[in-house]
Amino acid sequence: MQNPRYALVAYVRNPVGEFVENLRRELHPALPHLAAHVTILPPRHLQASESSALEILEVHCSKVEPFEITLGDVETFTPITPTIFIRVERAAYRMRELHDRLNTKMLSSHEEWPYMPHLTIVKMAAEEQAQRALAVARDRWADYPGTRRIRVEELTFVREAQENCWVDLAPVPLGRTLVSPNTR
């Protein structure tokens, strides 16, 4: 892909992530499988090389301690876009601060919409489909018995390989560990 786009995400690899992935498959089976994630930097073109961007990410992210977010209600971005998502309810400000810290210099991008921390469930083709999916997602989420908390400890720098297909380039840990985990 010429002039690929890049993003920075935090994968959700816990029961709530599994819930979202299963719900996405139910609501839109034709959609390629995407791992559940919250986006820190939405898709953008880089102003420099991948390696330079990764260096900047590592420097900035090493100064941010891991944190926990809590998910809130299921909502939609319709009529702007037929997307169903779960809003980050608690500690959304931490994600906004991280976004603002990283959306600078070679990672800077004019974003189409204001940044709002969320976990996307599914993007439908049309508003009518999104309204039906919203009702199902709200019912399923209301019945979900598991945790609604997500620990954000590591981000992943990704590149778009083709539409709806992203390739992981590198993990980007938050915080600085001065002592090896094996010596604790």
N, C-alpha and C positions, 0 to 999 in steps of 0.2 A: 504494500500500500504506500503510495507516494504521500509525503507530508502527513505522517500519521499523527493521531491525537494521543495524548497521555492523560492519565488521571492518577489520583492518590486515594486509596480506599482502605478501610479497615474491615477485613472479612469478619463475618459473624459465624463463628464455628462453635456454636452451642445449641441447645434445644430450640431456642427462638429462631436461629438461623435455619435449622431443619424445617421448622414450622413454615417459615416464609417460602423456602424453596418448594416444599410440597404444595402449598397453597398456590404458588405461581404455576406449577405444572397443572394443577386442577383448573385454574381459571383461564390459562392460555397454553394448552399443550403443544401448540406449534412453535412457540417461542423457544429459541435455543436456551439451553440451561445456563444460567448465570449464577454464580455463587452469591449467597446473601452477603450484603455489605452495606456499610454506610460510607458515603463519599465525603472526603475531606476537600480535595480539589477536583471539581468537575472536569470533564474532558476539555482539553486545550492543546494548542500547538505550542511547542517549545521555542524559546528565543535563543537556545544554544543546544549543545549536544546532550544526549541522554546521560553520559557520565558526569557532565558538569551539573546537570539538574539533580542527579542523585547525590552528588557531593553537597549541594546546598540543602537538600532534604535532610541528609544525615546530620549536618551541622545544626540546623534549626530544631530537628526532632530530638536530638540528644539533650536539649535544654528543656524539654517538656516532659514532665513526669506522667506515667500512665494514669488513667482516670477511668471512672465508671459513668456510664450514661444509663438512663432508664427510659424505656419506650412508653409512649402514651397512646393516643387514639389513632384509629385508622381514618385517613382523610384522603382527599383527592385534589389534584391541581386543575381539574376541569373548571371552566371551559378552556383554560389556556393550553393544557395538554392532558390527554386522557390517562393520567397516571394515578395509580392507587398506592398509598404509602402509609407507613406508621411514623408518626411524628416523634422526634426525640423530645421527651417531656422534661427530664431532669438532666442538668449539666449540658444542655445544648450550647450554653455560652462558652463552654470549654472547646467545643468543636468549632464555633464561630471564631474564637480567638486563634485557634490553630490554623484555620482556613485563612484568616487575615494575615497571620504571620508568614504563611507560605506563599500567598498569592502576591508575590513581589519579584522584582528583577526578572530573571530569565524564566520564572514560572508564572509570571503575571499574565492574566488574561482578562479581557472584558467579557464578563459573563452575561448571558442572555437574560437571566433572572437573578434576583437577589438570592444569596446563599441561605438555605434553610436546612438544618440538619434533619435527616430523615432516613428511613430504611425503605427503599422501594420494594413493593410487592410485585407490581406488574404495570406495564404500559400497554394499553389496549389500542386498537386501531381507530376507534371512534368513541365519541362521548356517550352514546347510548350503551355501548358495551361496557364502558367504564362505570356507569351508574349501576348496572347489574352486578359487576364485579365488586363494587364498593359495598353493596348490600351483603353479598356473600362473605367478603373479607371481614366486615364488621361483626357479623354473626360468629364466624370462626374465631376471631380474635377475642371476643367476649367470652367464649368457652375455653380458650387456651389456659391450661392450668399451670404452665411452667413459669420460669423466671422471665421477667421483662427487662432484666439488667444485662448490660454488655460491658465487659472490661475491655478498654481500648489500651493495648500494650504495644501493638505492632501494626504498622501501616504497610501497604504494599504499593509499590510504584508499578503501574501497568501501562501497556501500549495497545492501541486498537489495531488488531490484525485485519479485521474486516468488520462489516456492520454486525453489531451484537456479539462480537467475539474479541475478547481481550486476553492478552498474554501477560503473565506476571514477569516483571523484569527483576525486581529486587525487594527483599523485605527491608523495612526501615523501622528499627525499634525506637520506642519512646524512652526517654530518660537515659541516664548514663550509669552503667553498672561498673563500679570500681573494683568489685571483688568477684572473681569467677564463681558461678553457681556451685561448682564442685568443691570449693574451699569453704563454704559457709557452714 
